[in-house]
């Protein structure tokens, strides 16, 4: 039988209303055969329903395909919710694992299942496909890798500490209330090899290529600073050279800061120049303080940087470790469109300069084009709002957002004793037991 069966005939497809009218005609004295001819219902089917109708006038007048289902609607909804919960916890289940769990669920609940399920110790692939059709909100996705540190560090405790500190700063300095003095800083790698955009090609061709400058690109670091009011400060660009030359900034936004170091990465000495750049363009003083939010990268927290910030009224608030993907406005709403626009700018340069190599000396111009297209007031304001930094909203994250960290939750035992809990698995607590098994209880170090 094909997986998607298509009917080739309209037989045995009588609406229940027509069947009911035909049965009432027989009840009034009309013969079954005559009624079958006039109502165009097959005689055997009409006779079978007439016999049922004689026993119970409220009998079902359409085929009952429900009896062939394995799980009830309630059980299927619980199964679907379990799958979605695992996905929210960053432990999503592949198709094969879902089939194994469905088999285990049917076995525990003593549900009659096909013999092939017992043979394979999992639900059939046809059942799984039909289950997905019955629940179209389930989608087979390719997940993005997320380290365990990132998944577990973004938890309610760390986020609450961050918002407590932010609330304290907003209360202490009323000048921060309008958002014009709240800034976010972060670096991103603008390399000389782009990620090619999608192109039109012949359908069915397996290999479609796009020219890039090299196999591996050269790193140029771009430091971006944005304000909660929707404005941005001029970027700082770090080139992988021993000495900076003015021509390296050709095409960059006017007033951008150019720096150079051997690796092209940010370090403590260069960040001191970036802090001076920030103080200059933000007009930060003790009378006109500013709040600068960034990650706790080692180069950002040198003593010289902290002293300089203190002298000019810059309050620094660092983000919790491994939480930048959720709590940093630049990562949440700005970096992705910026990188997309930057790649598009390199693609455009390659098209207009065929046979030439894109080098670090063209990076500044591409960064300038990307700034105009991606670092927009709407993107910046939406990023700060989504995180809850401005306007201040500490309940912007719900329990669902913290589910990924629940896998490593620990239960604190005051008496430091080992308690064993024996659970009797039933249909009511099947999925609760499954979630309990996913936890990783380890001893606490006090």
C-alpha positions as CSV (number, residue, x, y, z in Angstrom):
1,X,0.0,0.0,0.0
2,X,1.5,3.4,-0.9
3,X,2.4,5.8,1.9
4,X,-0.1,8.4,0.7
5,X,-3.1,6.5,-0.5
6,X,-5.4,8.1,-3.1
7,X,-8.9,6.8,-3.6
8,X,-9.7,5.6,-7.1
9,X,-13.4,5.3,-6.5
10,X,-16.2,7.1,-4.6
11,X,-17.8,3.9,-3.3
12,X,-18.6,3.7,0.4
13,X,-18.3,7.5,0.7
14,X,-21.9,8.3,1.6
15,X,-22.5,11.3,3.8
16,X,-24.1,10.6,7.1
17,X,-27.1,12.9,6.3
18,X,-27.9,10.9,3.1
19,X,-27.6,7.6,5.1
20,X,-29.9,8.9,7.8
21,X,-32.5,10.0,5.2
22,X,-32.4,6.5,3.5
23,X,-32.9,4.7,6.9
24,X,-35.9,6.9,7.7
25,X,-37.4,6.0,4.2
26,X,-37.0,2.3,5.1
27,X,-38.5,2.9,8.5
28,X,-41.6,4.3,6.8
29,X,-42.1,1.1,4.8
30,X,-39.9,1.4,1.7
31,X,-37.9,-1.7,0.8
32,X,-34.1,-1.7,1.3
33,X,-33.3,-2.5,-2.3
34,X,-35.6,0.3,-3.7
35,X,-34.1,2.8,-1.2
36,X,-30.6,1.7,-2.3
37,X,-31.4,2.4,-5.9
38,X,-33.0,5.8,-5.3
39,X,-30.4,7.0,-2.8
40,X,-27.5,5.5,-4.8
41,X,-26.1,3.7,-1.8
42,X,-24.7,0.2,-2.3
43,X,-27.3,-2.4,-1.1
44,X,-24.9,-4.4,1.2
45,X,-23.8,-1.2,3.0
46,X,-27.4,0.1,3.4
47,X,-28.6,-3.3,4.7
48,X,-25.7,-3.4,7.2
49,X,-26.5,0.1,8.6
50,X,-30.2,-0.8,8.7
51,X,-29.5,-3.8,11.0
52,X,-27.4,-1.4,13.2
53,X,-30.2,1.1,13.1
54,X,-32.8,-1.4,14.3
55,X,-30.6,-2.1,17.4
56,X,-29.8,1.5,18.1
57,X,-31.3,4.5,16.4
58,X,-28.3,6.7,17.5
59,X,-25.8,4.5,15.9
60,X,-22.9,6.1,14.0
61,X,-23.8,6.5,10.3
62,X,-20.2,6.9,8.9
63,X,-17.2,4.6,8.9
64,X,-15.3,4.7,12.2
65,X,-11.7,4.8,11.3
66,X,-10.8,6.0,14.8
67,X,-10.7,2.4,16.1
68,X,-7.6,1.7,14.1
69,X,-5.6,4.4,15.9
70,X,-3.1,3.3,18.4
71,X,-3.0,6.3,20.8
72,X,-5.9,8.5,22.0
73,X,-5.9,12.2,21.2
74,X,-4.8,13.0,24.8
75,X,-1.9,10.6,24.6
76,X,-0.8,12.0,21.2
77,X,-0.9,15.6,22.6
78,X,1.2,14.5,25.6
79,X,3.7,12.9,23.2
80,X,3.8,16.0,21.1
81,X,4.3,18.2,24.1
82,X,7.2,16.0,25.3
83,X,8.9,16.3,21.9
84,X,8.5,20.1,22.0
85,X,9.8,20.3,25.6
86,X,12.9,18.3,24.7
87,X,13.5,20.7,21.8
88,X,13.2,23.8,24.1
89,X,15.7,22.1,26.5
90,X,18.2,21.9,23.5
91,X,17.9,18.1,23.6
92,X,15.7,17.6,20.6
93,X,14.7,14.1,19.5
94,X,15.4,12.7,16.0
95,X,12.8,10.7,14.2
96,X,14.2,7.3,15.2
97,X,14.3,8.3,18.9
98,X,10.7,9.5,18.7
99,X,9.7,6.1,17.3
100,X,11.4,4.3,20.1
101,X,9.7,6.4,22.7
102,X,6.3,5.9,21.1
103,X,6.9,2.1,21.3
104,X,7.9,2.4,24.9
105,X,4.8,4.4,25.7
106,X,2.5,1.9,24.0
107,X,4.2,-1.0,25.9
108,X,3.9,0.7,29.3
109,X,0.2,1.5,28.7
110,X,-0.4,-2.0,27.4
111,X,-1.8,-0.8,24.1
112,X,-2.3,-3.3,21.2
113,X,0.3,-2.5,18.6
114,X,1.4,-4.1,15.3
115,X,3.7,-7.1,15.4
116,X,6.4,-5.1,13.4
117,X,6.6,-2.7,16.3
118,X,7.6,-5.5,18.6
119,X,10.1,-6.8,16.0
120,X,11.9,-3.5,15.5
121,X,11.3,-2.2,19.1
122,X,10.1,1.0,17.7
123,X,7.0,2.5,16.1
124,X,6.6,2.1,12.3
125,X,7.8,4.9,10.0
126,X,4.3,5.1,8.4
127,X,2.8,5.8,11.9
128,X,5.4,8.5,12.5
129,X,4.7,10.2,9.2
130,X,0.9,10.1,9.8
131,X,1.6,11.5,13.4
132,X,3.4,14.4,11.9
133,X,0.6,15.0,9.5
134,X,-1.9,15.1,12.4
135,X,0.3,17.6,14.1
136,X,1.5,20.1,11.4
137,X,3.1,22.3,14.0
138,X,5.9,19.8,14.3
139,X,8.7,20.3,11.8
140,X,11.9,18.4,11.1
141,X,14.7,21.0,11.6
142,X,18.5,21.0,11.5
143,X,19.5,22.3,14.9
144,X,22.3,24.8,15.4
145,X,25.1,23.6,17.6
146,X,25.1,25.1,21.1
147,X,27.8,24.4,23.7
148,X,26.8,23.0,27.1
149,X,28.3,26.0,28.8
150,X,26.1,28.4,26.8
151,X,23.0,26.2,27.3
152,X,23.4,26.0,31.0
153,X,24.8,29.4,31.9
154,X,21.8,31.2,30.6
155,X,19.6,30.6,33.6
156,X,17.1,32.5,35.8
157,X,19.7,33.1,38.5
158,X,22.3,34.7,36.3
159,X,19.7,36.8,34.4
160,X,18.1,38.0,37.6
161,X,21.5,39.2,38.9
162,X,22.1,41.1,35.7
163,X,18.7,42.8,35.8
164,X,19.1,43.6,39.5
165,X,22.4,45.4,38.7
166,X,20.8,47.2,35.8
167,X,17.8,48.3,37.9
168,X,20.2,49.6,40.6
169,X,22.1,51.7,38.0
170,X,18.9,53.1,36.5
171,X,17.8,54.1,39.9
172,X,21.1,55.7,40.8
173,X,21.5,57.7,37.6
174,X,18.2,59.1,36.3
175,X,20.0,60.4,33.2
176,X,20.0,56.8,31.9
177,X,16.2,56.7,31.9
178,X,15.7,58.0,28.4
179,X,18.1,55.5,26.8
180,X,20.4,58.1,25.1
181,X,23.2,57.3,27.6
182,X,23.0,53.5,27.5
183,X,25.5,51.9,25.1
184,X,26.4,48.4,24.0
185,X,29.8,47.4,22.6
186,X,31.0,44.2,20.9
187,X,33.5,43.0,18.3
188,X,32.9,40.9,15.3
189,X,35.3,39.3,12.8
190,X,35.1,40.8,9.3
191,X,37.2,38.4,7.3
192,X,38.3,38.7,3.7
193,X,36.4,35.6,2.5
194,X,32.7,36.0,2.3
195,X,29.9,33.5,2.8
196,X,28.4,33.4,-0.7
197,X,24.7,34.4,-1.1
198,X,22.2,32.2,-2.9
199,X,22.4,32.4,-6.7
200,X,20.2,31.2,-9.5
201,X,21.4,28.1,-11.4
202,X,20.1,25.2,-13.4
203,X,17.7,23.0,-11.5
204,X,19.0,19.6,-10.7
205,X,22.7,20.6,-10.9
206,X,24.4,19.1,-7.8
207,X,27.4,21.4,-7.6
208,X,27.0,25.2,-7.8
209,X,30.1,27.3,-6.9
210,X,30.8,31.0,-6.2
211,X,34.2,32.6,-6.4
212,X,35.8,33.7,-3.1
213,X,39.1,35.5,-2.5
214,X,40.9,32.6,-1.0
215,X,40.4,29.3,0.8
216,X,40.9,30.9,4.2
217,X,40.3,34.6,5.0
218,X,42.4,37.1,6.9
219,X,40.8,38.4,10.1
220,X,40.0,42.1,10.5
221,X,38.2,42.9,13.7
222,X,35.4,45.5,13.7
223,X,34.2,47.0,17.0
224,X,30.7,48.3,17.0
225,X,29.0,50.6,19.6
226,X,25.3,51.3,19.6
227,X,23.0,53.3,21.8
228,X,19.5,52.4,23.1
229,X,18.1,55.5,21.5
230,X,18.8,54.0,18.1
231,X,22.1,55.7,17.2
232,X,25.5,54.2,16.6
233,X,29.0,55.5,17.2
234,X,31.7,55.3,14.5
235,X,33.3,51.8,14.5
236,X,36.9,50.9,15.4
237,X,38.6,48.6,12.9
238,X,41.7,46.5,13.8
239,X,43.9,45.4,11.0
240,X,46.4,42.5,11.2
241,X,49.5,44.7,10.7
242,X,52.3,45.9,12.9
243,X,51.6,49.6,12.1
244,X,48.4,51.3,11.1
245,X,48.3,53.4,7.9
246,X,45.5,55.9,7.0
247,X,44.8,54.3,3.6
248,X,43.6,51.2,5.4
249,X,40.4,53.1,6.3
250,X,39.5,54.1,2.8
251,X,35.8,53.9,2.4
252,X,35.0,53.5,6.1
253,X,32.5,55.8,7.8
254,X,34.2,59.2,8.3
255,X,35.7,59.4,11.8
256,X,36.2,55.7,12.2
257,X,39.1,54.6,14.4
258,X,41.8,52.6,12.8
259,X,44.1,50.3,14.8
260,X,46.6,47.6,14.1
261,X,48.1,44.6,15.8
262,X,49.9,41.4,14.6
263,X,46.9,39.1,15.1
264,X,44.1,41.4,14.2
265,X,42.4,40.6,17.6
266,X,41.4,43.0,20.3
267,X,43.8,43.3,23.2
268,X,44.1,45.4,26.4
269,X,46.2,48.1,24.8
270,X,44.0,48.5,21.8
271,X,40.8,48.5,23.9
272,X,42.2,51.5,25.8
273,X,42.2,53.4,22.5
274,X,38.7,52.2,21.8
275,X,37.6,53.5,25.2
276,X,39.1,56.9,24.4
277,X,37.2,56.7,21.1
278,X,34.0,56.0,23.0
279,X,34.5,58.7,25.5
280,X,35.2,61.2,22.7
281,X,32.1,60.5,20.6
282,X,29.7,59.9,23.5
283,X,30.8,63.0,25.3
284,X,31.1,61.1,28.6
285,X,32.0,63.1,31.7
286,X,31.2,62.8,35.3
287,X,28.5,65.5,34.8
288,X,27.3,63.6,31.7
289,X,27.7,59.9,32.6
290,X,27.1,57.0,30.3
291,X,26.4,53.3,30.8
292,X,28.4,50.9,28.7
293,X,27.3,47.2,28.5
294,X,29.7,44.6,27.1
295,X,31.0,41.0,27.8
296,X,33.6,40.2,30.4
297,X,36.4,39.5,27.8
298,X,39.8,39.9,29.5
299,X,40.9,42.8,27.2
300,X,37.8,44.8,28.3
301,X,38.6,44.7,32.0
302,X,42.2,45.8,32.3
303,X,43.0,48.2,35.1
304,X,43.9,51.0,32.7
305,X,40.6,50.7,31.0
306,X,38.6,50.7,34.2
307,X,40.5,53.7,35.6
308,X,39.9,55.6,32.4
309,X,36.2,54.8,32.4
310,X,35.9,55.9,36.1
311,X,37.7,59.2,35.4
312,X,35.2,60.1,32.6
313,X,31.9,58.9,34.2
314,X,31.6,55.7,32.2
315,X,29.8,53.0,34.2
316,X,30.6,49.5,32.9
317,X,28.1,46.7,33.3
318,X,29.3,43.3,32.1
319,X,27.0,40.5,30.8
320,X,26.9,37.0,32.4
321,X,29.3,34.5,30.9
322,X,28.0,32.5,27.9
323,X,24.8,34.7,27.7
324,X,25.7,37.1,24.9
325,X,23.4,35.3,22.4
326,X,20.4,36.3,24.6
327,X,21.4,39.4,26.6
328,X,23.6,41.4,24.2
329,X,21.6,43.7,21.9
330,X,24.3,43.6,19.2
331,X,24.2,39.8,19.0
332,X,20.4,39.7,19.2
333,X,19.3,42.2,16.6
334,X,22.3,43.8,14.8
335,X,25.1,41.4,14.0
336,X,23.2,39.1,11.8
337,X,21.9,41.8,9.4
338,X,25.4,43.5,9.5
339,X,27.2,40.2,8.5
340,X,24.6,39.6,5.7
341,X,25.1,43.1,4.4
342,X,28.9,42.7,4.7
343,X,28.9,39.5,2.7
344,X,26.7,41.1,0.1
345,X,29.2,44.0,-0.2
346,X,32.1,41.6,-0.8
347,X,30.0,39.7,-3.4
348,X,29.3,43.0,-5.2
349,X,33.0,43.9,-5.1
350,X,34.0,40.5,-6.6
351,X,31.4,40.9,-9.4
352,X,32.8,44.4,-10.3
353,X,36.4,43.3,-10.0
354,X,36.7,39.9,-11.7
355,X,40.0,38.1,-11.3
356,X,41.1,40.3,-8.4
357,X,41.6,39.3,-4.8
358,X,39.6,41.0,-2.0
359,X,42.2,42.0,0.7
360,X,42.2,43.7,4.1
361,X,42.4,47.1,2.3
362,X,38.9,46.7,0.9
363,X,37.4,45.6,4.3
364,X,36.8,49.2,5.5
365,X,34.7,50.1,2.4
366,X,32.6,47.0,2.8
367,X,32.1,47.7,6.5
368,X,31.0,51.2,5.6
369,X,28.4,49.9,3.1
370,X,27.2,47.3,5.7
371,X,26.8,50.0,8.3
372,X,24.5,52.1,6.1
373,X,22.2,49.1,5.4
374,X,22.2,47.1,8.7
375,X,23.0,49.4,11.6
376,X,19.7,51.2,11.4
377,X,17.7,52.8,14.3
378,X,14.8,50.3,13.9
379,X,17.2,47.3,14.3
380,X,19.0,48.9,17.3
381,X,15.8,49.9,19.2
382,X,14.2,46.5,18.6
383,X,17.3,44.7,19.9
384,X,17.4,46.7,23.2
385,X,13.6,46.2,23.6
386,X,13.7,42.5,22.9
387,X,16.2,41.9,25.7
388,X,14.5,44.2,28.2
389,X,17.3,46.6,28.7
390,X,15.5,49.6,27.4
391,X,12.7,50.0,28.1
392,X,13.5,48.1,31.3
393,X,11.6,44.8,31.4
394,X,13.0,42.0,33.5
395,X,10.1,39.6,32.8
396,X,10.8,39.6,29.1
397,X,12.3,36.0,29.5
398,X,9.9,33.3,30.6
399,X,10.4,29.8,32.1
400,X,10.5,28.4,28.5
401,X,13.6,30.4,27.8
402,X,15.4,28.9,30.7
403,X,14.4,25.3,30.0
404,X,17.8,24.5,28.4
405,X,19.5,25.1,31.8
406,X,17.0,22.9,33.7
407,X,18.9,19.8,32.6
408,X,21.7,20.6,35.0
409,X,19.6,21.8,37.9
410,X,20.6,20.4,41.2
411,X,18.4,19.6,44.2
412,X,20.0,20.9,47.4
413,X,19.7,18.6,50.4
414,X,20.1,20.4,53.7
415,X,20.9,17.3,55.7
416,X,23.4,16.2,53.0
417,X,21.8,12.8,52.9
418,X,21.2,10.5,49.9
419,X,17.4,10.1,49.3
420,X,16.3,7.3,47.0
421,X,12.9,7.8,45.4
422,X,11.2,4.7,43.9
423,X,8.8,5.8,41.1
424,X,6.1,3.6,39.8
425,X,5.8,4.4,36.1
426,X,2.2,4.6,34.8
427,X,0.5,6.3,31.8
428,X,-0.1,9.4,34.0
429,X,3.6,10.0,34.9
430,X,5.3,8.4,31.9
431,X,6.7,11.7,30.5
432,X,7.5,13.1,33.9
433,X,9.7,10.0,34.5
434,X,11.3,10.5,31.1
435,X,12.2,14.1,32.0
436,X,13.5,13.0,35.4
437,X,15.9,10.6,33.6
438,X,17.2,13.4,31.5
439,X,18.4,15.3,34.6
440,X,22.0,14.8,35.7
441,X,22.0,14.7,39.5
442,X,25.6,15.2,40.9
443,X,26.8,15.9,44.5
444,X,27.1,19.5,45.6
445,X,30.5,20.8,46.7
446,X,29.9,23.1,49.7
